[in-house]
Amino acid sequence: MRLLLLSAGAASMYCGSCLRDNALAAALMKRGNDVTLLPFYTPTLTDEENVSRQQRVFFGGISVYLEQHVSLFRHTPAMLDRLWDAPRVIKAFASGSIAVDPAVLGAMTVSTLQGEDGRQRKEIEKLLDWLADEPRPDLINIPYTLLISLAPGRASPIAPCDGPLAHSAGMRPPRSPDSRLAAPHRLWEAPVTLRRT
């Protein structure tokens, strides 16, 4: 079986999600499955052999931040994006302590949940361009709610792993909240299947 697993990196920290995703991918590989583990935001850090594709990071943390806060970066060419999406660059920026304040992440969370209608649309396009050149997976695992907007209208079945947003505690809503996103945990109420568009 050909499987595509997405894994959110946690910069220079060991993270339970990275460890879980890597262990799952490694176990599936040992059983003879063709598994691709893609890091999102930052390269993943594990305490065992890292089986993710370390040469590329999707939804690079620098890009996602810049696209949220500076409209110019929503339109930069891929050649420029590769500079700050490079795993080495992301690691360098993330090597120190990173303060994550949930109170200021609300708008970026909503934007990400809006998918192709959000400010990170270009990141979805980069992922879809990459997927178009890869063999079609039999199953895609989206391990957390934040990326559920990747599901509608795609090419393979989806297997979500977790429920509500993990970092929603202390998060303030954006100035004009989208009522469709007011309760992100409701996104799991309907089964999701990806179809080729």
C-alpha positions as CSV (number, residue, x, y, z in Angstrom):
1,M,0.0,0.0,0.0
2,R,1.3,3.5,-0.9
3,L,0.8,5.9,2.1
4,L,1.4,9.6,2.5
5,L,1.8,10.7,6.1
6,L,2.0,14.4,7.1
7,S,4.0,15.4,10.2
8,A,4.3,18.8,11.9
9,G,7.8,19.6,13.0
10,A,8.4,21.3,16.3
11,A,11.6,23.1,15.5
12,S,14.5,22.0,17.7
13,M,12.2,20.3,20.3
14,Y,11.3,16.7,20.6
15,C,7.6,16.5,20.1
16,G,5.2,13.7,20.8
17,S,3.5,14.1,17.4
18,C,6.8,13.9,15.5
19,L,7.8,10.9,17.4
20,R,4.4,9.2,16.9
21,D,4.4,10.0,13.1
22,N,7.9,8.8,12.6
23,A,7.3,5.6,14.6
24,L,4.1,4.9,12.6
25,A,5.9,5.5,9.3
26,A,8.8,3.3,10.3
27,A,6.5,0.5,11.5
28,L,4.4,0.7,8.3
29,M,7.6,0.5,6.2
30,K,8.8,-2.6,8.1
31,R,5.5,-4.2,7.1
32,G,6.3,-3.6,3.4
33,N,4.3,-0.5,2.8
34,D,5.5,2.3,0.5
35,V,5.4,5.2,3.0
36,T,6.3,8.9,2.5
37,L,6.5,11.0,5.7
38,L,6.4,14.7,4.8
39,P,7.5,17.3,7.4
40,F,5.4,20.4,7.8
41,Y,6.4,23.8,9.3
42,T,9.9,22.7,10.4
43,P,12.1,19.6,9.9
44,T,11.1,16.8,12.3
45,L,13.3,15.8,15.2
46,T,13.1,12.2,16.5
47,D,14.9,10.0,19.0
48,E,15.1,7.2,16.5
49,E,16.1,7.0,12.8
50,N,14.2,9.8,11.1
51,V,12.3,8.3,8.1
52,S,10.8,11.6,6.9
53,R,11.8,13.3,3.7
54,Q,14.3,15.7,5.2
55,Q,15.2,17.5,2.0
56,R,12.0,19.5,1.9
57,V,9.6,21.1,4.4
58,F,6.0,21.8,3.3
59,F,4.2,24.8,4.8
60,G,7.6,26.1,5.9
61,G,7.2,27.9,9.2
62,I,8.9,31.0,7.8
63,S,6.7,31.1,4.7
64,V,3.5,30.6,6.7
65,Y,4.4,33.4,9.0
66,L,5.4,35.8,6.2
67,E,2.3,35.0,4.1
68,Q,0.1,35.7,7.1
69,H,1.7,39.1,8.0
70,V,3.1,40.5,4.7
71,S,0.9,40.3,1.6
72,L,3.9,40.5,-0.7
73,F,5.0,37.0,0.4
74,R,1.7,35.5,-0.8
75,H,2.8,36.2,-4.4
76,T,6.6,35.5,-4.4
77,P,7.9,33.0,-7.0
78,A,8.8,29.5,-5.9
79,M,12.4,30.1,-6.6
80,L,12.5,32.7,-3.8
81,D,10.4,30.6,-1.5
82,R,13.0,27.8,-1.7
83,L,15.5,30.1,0.0
84,W,13.5,30.4,3.3
85,D,11.8,27.0,3.0
86,A,15.1,25.2,3.0
87,P,15.4,22.9,6.0
88,R,18.8,24.4,6.9
89,V,17.4,27.9,6.9
90,I,14.3,26.9,9.0
91,K,16.5,25.0,11.4
92,A,18.8,28.1,11.8
93,F,15.8,30.4,12.6
94,A,14.2,27.8,14.9
95,S,17.4,26.8,16.7
96,G,16.9,29.1,19.6
97,S,13.9,29.4,21.9
98,I,10.7,30.3,20.0
99,A,8.0,31.9,22.0
100,V,4.6,30.7,20.8
101,D,1.8,32.9,22.1
102,P,-1.6,31.3,21.3
103,A,-3.2,34.7,21.8
104,V,-1.6,35.9,18.6
105,L,-2.1,32.7,16.6
106,G,-5.9,32.9,16.2
107,A,-5.9,34.7,12.8
108,M,-3.2,32.4,11.3
109,T,-5.1,29.4,12.6
110,V,-8.3,30.6,10.9
111,S,-6.4,31.4,7.7
112,T,-4.9,27.9,7.6
113,L,-8.3,26.3,8.2
114,Q,-9.7,28.4,5.3
115,G,-7.4,26.4,3.0
116,E,-7.4,27.7,-0.5
117,D,-9.3,30.8,0.6
118,G,-6.7,31.6,3.3
119,R,-3.5,33.5,3.3
120,Q,-1.5,30.3,3.0
121,R,-3.1,29.3,-0.3
122,K,0.3,29.3,-2.0
123,E,1.5,26.6,0.4
124,I,-1.4,24.3,-0.6
125,E,-0.5,25.0,-4.3
126,K,3.1,24.0,-3.6
127,L,2.0,20.8,-2.0
128,L,-0.4,19.9,-4.8
129,D,2.3,20.7,-7.4
130,W,4.6,18.3,-5.6
131,L,1.9,15.6,-5.3
132,A,1.1,15.9,-9.0
133,D,4.6,14.6,-9.8
134,E,4.5,11.7,-7.2
135,P,2.8,8.3,-7.5
136,R,-0.8,8.6,-6.2
137,P,-1.1,7.4,-2.6
138,D,-3.7,4.9,-1.6
139,L,-4.2,6.8,1.7
140,I,-3.2,10.2,3.1
141,N,-2.9,10.6,6.8
142,I,-3.6,14.1,8.1
143,P,-2.6,13.9,11.7
144,Y,-4.3,17.0,13.1
145,T,-7.2,19.3,12.5
146,L,-5.2,22.3,11.4
147,L,-4.6,20.8,7.9
148,I,-8.0,19.4,7.3
149,S,-8.6,22.0,4.6
150,L,-6.3,19.9,2.4
151,A,-8.9,17.2,2.3
152,P,-11.9,18.4,0.1
153,G,-11.7,17.5,-3.5
154,R,-8.3,15.6,-3.5
155,A,-7.3,12.3,-4.9
156,S,-7.0,9.7,-2.1
157,P,-8.9,8.6,1.1
158,I,-8.0,10.6,4.2
159,A,-7.3,9.1,7.7
160,P,-7.5,11.8,10.3
161,C,-5.7,11.0,13.6
162,D,-6.8,13.5,16.1
163,G,-9.6,15.8,17.1
164,P,-9.7,19.4,18.2
165,L,-6.9,21.9,17.7
166,A,-4.1,21.0,20.1
167,H,-3.1,24.6,20.8
168,S,-6.5,26.3,21.1
169,A,-6.2,27.0,24.8
170,G,-5.7,30.7,25.3
171,M,-6.3,31.5,21.6
172,R,-8.3,34.7,20.9
173,P,-10.7,34.7,17.9
174,P,-9.6,36.9,15.0
175,R,-11.4,40.3,14.5
176,S,-13.9,38.9,12.1
177,P,-14.3,35.3,12.9
178,D,-15.7,33.0,10.2
179,S,-18.7,31.3,11.6
180,R,-17.9,28.1,9.6
181,L,-14.7,27.8,11.7
182,A,-16.2,28.8,15.1
183,A,-16.1,25.1,16.2
184,P,-13.2,23.4,14.3
185,H,-13.8,20.2,16.2
186,R,-17.0,19.8,14.2
187,L,-15.0,19.2,11.0
188,W,-14.7,15.5,12.0
189,E,-18.5,14.9,12.0
190,A,-18.6,13.9,8.3
191,P,-16.3,11.4,6.6
192,V,-13.8,12.9,4.3
193,T,-12.7,11.4,1.0
194,L,-10.3,12.9,-1.4
195,R,-11.2,12.8,-5.1
196,R,-9.1,13.7,-8.2
197,T,-10.3,17.0,-9.5
